[in-house]
């Protein structure tokens, strides 16, 4: 089922997870740009290489928008995206999805649907079909890690809990580089506590055109995200959340 979102872009509804792929009140394109792509890109735009984990591919907005923004801002480096996706039938439907024209999506979606890979100068995508946790554990075994950017964008903790647990974030910690930035839309307290236990620091981004979002890093220093849309960045006090939330206090006792 197609859903028209606030910014006039179209998202879909997943029957499997009983949830839309994007927040209709923020807009599929605006949510992607301001909660994921721009916060990460402004911190990594000087990198010569970017290794990106897009969790999960879904409609591909994160991967497609990353390519669009990199081109728009004249990024001269190399971007390699790896993206797990559990729904092997989804790509066929995406061939006719009404993407925003600036994303130039058709050639990429066609290649991924046929070969699960897309490659052009300076940009590549590897689609990994199957269970995301198993795929990430395979990355660990094969030494395929050191991700610089992770788009933590699965369906919500309520609908897809296995991709928001302490054990899951421990895997992300092991797979990520020292200077990783993880972006996510979720403010779930149990998720934040799980990420904290795994070794991440959490920061809230207050923004103009979309609802607040979260970034996670391995560094307690406030991230210097340069964006006209971000009006405030604050560290999240996990210790206070634990003190005031009985559910968190007993979660991992």
C-alpha positions as CSV (number, residue, x, y, z in Angstrom):
1,X,0.0,0.0,0.0
2,X,1.3,3.4,-1.0
3,X,1.3,6.3,1.5
4,X,1.5,10.0,0.5
5,X,3.8,11.7,3.1
6,X,4.0,15.3,4.3
7,X,6.6,16.3,1.7
8,X,4.6,14.8,-1.2
9,X,7.0,11.8,-1.5
10,X,5.6,8.3,-1.4
11,X,6.4,5.5,1.1
12,X,5.0,2.0,1.4
13,X,3.4,0.0,4.2
14,X,4.8,-3.3,5.3
15,X,2.3,-6.0,5.9
16,X,5.0,-8.2,7.5
17,X,5.9,-5.6,10.1
18,X,2.6,-3.8,10.3
19,X,4.4,-0.4,9.9
20,X,5.2,2.2,7.3
21,X,8.7,2.5,6.0
22,X,8.8,6.2,6.8
23,X,7.1,8.7,9.1
24,X,4.3,10.2,7.1
25,X,4.3,13.3,9.2
26,X,7.9,14.1,8.5
27,X,7.9,13.0,4.8
28,X,9.9,10.1,3.3
29,X,12.5,12.3,1.7
30,X,12.8,14.9,4.5
31,X,13.1,12.2,7.1
32,X,15.8,10.5,5.2
33,X,17.8,13.6,4.5
34,X,17.6,15.2,8.0
35,X,17.6,12.2,10.3
36,X,20.2,10.2,8.5
37,X,22.1,11.5,5.5
38,X,23.0,15.1,6.4
39,X,24.0,14.5,10.0
40,X,26.3,11.7,8.9
41,X,27.6,13.4,5.7
42,X,28.5,16.7,7.4
43,X,30.8,14.8,9.8
44,X,32.3,12.6,7.1
45,X,32.5,14.8,4.0
46,X,36.3,15.1,4.3
47,X,36.9,11.3,4.3
48,X,38.5,9.8,1.2
49,X,36.6,6.6,1.8
50,X,33.3,5.9,3.5
51,X,32.2,2.4,4.4
52,X,28.4,2.6,5.1
53,X,26.0,0.1,6.7
54,X,22.4,0.8,5.7
55,X,20.2,-1.1,8.2
56,X,18.0,-2.1,6.4
57,X,17.6,-1.4,2.6
58,X,13.8,-1.2,2.5
59,X,12.8,1.3,-0.2
60,X,16.4,2.3,-0.6
61,X,15.9,6.0,0.4
62,X,19.0,6.1,2.6
63,X,21.4,4.7,0.0
64,X,19.9,6.7,-2.9
65,X,19.9,9.9,-0.9
66,X,23.5,9.4,0.2
67,X,24.5,9.2,-3.4
68,X,22.4,12.3,-4.2
69,X,23.9,14.4,-1.4
70,X,27.5,13.2,-2.2
71,X,27.1,14.3,-5.8
72,X,25.4,17.6,-4.8
73,X,28.2,18.6,-2.5
74,X,31.0,17.4,-4.8
75,X,32.3,14.5,-2.6
76,X,35.5,13.3,-4.2
77,X,36.0,10.2,-2.2
78,X,34.7,6.6,-2.5
79,X,31.5,5.4,-0.9
80,X,30.8,1.7,-0.4
81,X,27.4,0.7,1.0
82,X,26.4,-2.6,2.5
83,X,22.7,-3.2,3.2
84,X,20.9,-6.2,4.6
85,X,17.3,-6.8,3.5
86,X,15.0,-9.6,4.6
87,X,12.3,-9.1,1.9
88,X,13.6,-10.6,-1.3
89,X,10.4,-9.7,-3.2
90,X,10.5,-6.0,-2.4
91,X,13.0,-5.0,-5.1
92,X,10.7,-6.1,-7.9
93,X,8.0,-3.8,-6.6
94,X,10.5,-0.9,-6.3
95,X,11.1,-0.9,-10.1
96,X,7.9,1.1,-10.5
97,X,8.0,3.0,-7.2
98,X,7.5,6.8,-7.7
99,X,10.8,8.0,-6.3
100,X,11.7,11.7,-6.2
101,X,13.3,12.4,-9.6
102,X,16.5,13.8,-8.1
103,X,17.4,10.3,-6.7
104,X,17.9,8.9,-10.2
105,X,16.9,5.5,-8.8
106,X,15.9,3.2,-11.7
107,X,19.4,2.0,-12.8
108,X,20.4,1.3,-9.3
109,X,17.2,-0.6,-8.4
110,X,17.4,-2.6,-11.6
111,X,21.0,-3.7,-10.9
112,X,20.2,-4.6,-7.3
113,X,17.1,-6.5,-8.3
114,X,19.1,-8.5,-10.9
115,X,22.5,-9.0,-9.3
116,X,22.3,-7.5,-5.7
117,X,25.1,-5.2,-6.6
118,X,25.6,-1.8,-8.2
119,X,28.8,-0.1,-9.0
120,X,29.8,3.2,-10.6
121,X,32.9,5.4,-10.2
122,X,33.2,6.4,-6.5
123,X,30.0,4.7,-5.4
124,X,28.9,1.0,-4.9
125,X,26.1,-0.9,-3.2
126,X,26.1,-4.5,-2.0
127,X,22.6,-5.8,-1.1
128,X,22.7,-8.7,1.4
129,X,19.4,-10.7,1.3
130,X,18.4,-12.6,4.4
131,X,18.2,-12.2,8.2
132,X,20.1,-9.0,9.2
133,X,21.5,-10.4,12.5
134,X,22.9,-13.5,10.6
135,X,24.3,-11.2,7.9
136,X,26.1,-9.0,10.5
137,X,27.4,-12.0,12.4
138,X,28.8,-13.2,9.0
139,X,30.5,-9.8,8.6
140,X,32.2,-10.4,12.0
141,X,33.4,-13.8,11.0
142,X,34.7,-12.6,7.7
143,X,36.3,-9.5,9.0
144,X,34.0,-7.2,7.0
145,X,33.8,-4.3,9.5
146,X,35.2,-0.9,10.3
147,X,32.0,0.9,9.1
148,X,32.3,4.7,9.2
149,X,28.5,5.4,9.0
150,X,25.6,3.2,10.1
151,X,22.0,4.2,9.2
152,X,20.1,2.4,12.1
153,X,16.8,2.4,10.3
154,X,15.0,-0.9,10.7
155,X,11.3,-1.1,11.6
156,X,10.7,0.2,15.2
157,X,11.8,-1.6,18.4
158,X,8.1,-2.5,19.0
159,X,7.8,-4.2,15.5
160,X,11.3,-5.5,14.9
161,X,12.9,-5.8,18.4
162,X,15.8,-8.1,17.4
163,X,17.5,-5.1,15.7
164,X,17.5,-2.9,18.7
165,X,18.8,-5.1,21.6
166,X,22.0,-4.9,23.7
167,X,23.4,-8.0,21.8
168,X,22.6,-6.3,18.5
169,X,24.4,-3.1,19.5
170,X,27.4,-5.1,20.7
171,X,27.7,-6.4,17.1
172,X,27.4,-2.9,15.7
173,X,30.2,-1.8,18.1
174,X,32.5,-4.6,16.9
175,X,31.7,-3.8,13.3
176,X,32.2,0.0,13.5
177,X,35.2,2.2,13.2
178,X,36.5,4.3,16.1
179,X,35.0,7.5,14.7
180,X,31.7,5.9,13.6
181,X,28.4,7.9,13.5
182,X,25.2,6.0,13.8
183,X,21.9,7.8,12.9
184,X,18.5,6.7,14.0
185,X,14.9,8.0,14.3
186,X,14.1,6.1,17.5
187,X,14.1,7.6,20.9
188,X,13.1,4.3,22.6
189,X,14.6,4.3,26.2
190,X,15.4,0.6,26.2
191,X,17.2,1.0,22.8
192,X,19.2,3.9,24.2
193,X,20.1,1.9,27.3
194,X,21.1,-1.1,25.1
195,X,23.4,1.2,23.0
196,X,24.9,2.7,26.2
197,X,25.7,-0.8,27.6
198,X,27.3,-1.7,24.3
199,X,29.6,1.4,24.6
200,X,27.9,4.1,22.6
201,X,27.2,7.7,23.6
202,X,23.8,9.2,22.5
203,X,23.0,12.7,21.4
204,X,19.6,14.2,20.5
205,X,19.3,16.4,17.4
206,X,16.5,19.0,17.6
207,X,15.6,20.0,14.0
208,X,13.3,22.4,12.2
209,X,11.6,20.4,9.4
210,X,11.4,17.0,11.1
211,X,11.0,15.6,14.5
212,X,14.0,15.1,16.8
213,X,16.4,12.3,15.9
214,X,19.4,10.5,17.6
215,X,23.0,10.0,16.7
216,X,25.3,7.5,18.5
217,X,29.1,7.6,18.6
218,X,32.0,6.0,20.5
219,X,33.1,9.4,21.7
220,X,31.6,11.4,24.5
221,X,32.4,14.7,22.7
222,X,29.4,16.5,21.3
223,X,29.4,15.9,17.5
224,X,29.8,19.0,15.4
225,X,27.0,18.6,12.9
226,X,26.8,21.5,10.5
227,X,23.3,21.8,9.3
228,X,20.9,24.8,9.1
229,X,18.1,22.4,10.0
230,X,19.7,21.4,13.4
231,X,18.9,23.9,16.1
232,X,20.4,22.1,19.1
233,X,22.4,19.0,19.9
234,X,22.4,17.7,23.5
235,X,24.0,14.7,25.1
236,X,21.4,12.2,26.5
237,X,21.9,11.4,30.2
238,X,21.5,7.6,30.2
239,X,22.2,7.4,34.0
240,X,19.3,9.7,34.7
241,X,17.0,7.6,32.4
242,X,18.1,4.5,34.3
243,X,17.4,6.2,37.7
244,X,13.9,7.4,36.7
245,X,12.8,4.3,34.7
246,X,12.3,1.1,36.8
247,X,12.0,-1.0,33.6
248,X,15.6,0.1,32.6
249,X,17.0,-0.6,36.1
250,X,16.0,-4.2,35.9
251,X,16.5,-4.8,32.2
252,X,19.8,-6.6,32.4
253,X,20.1,-7.5,36.1
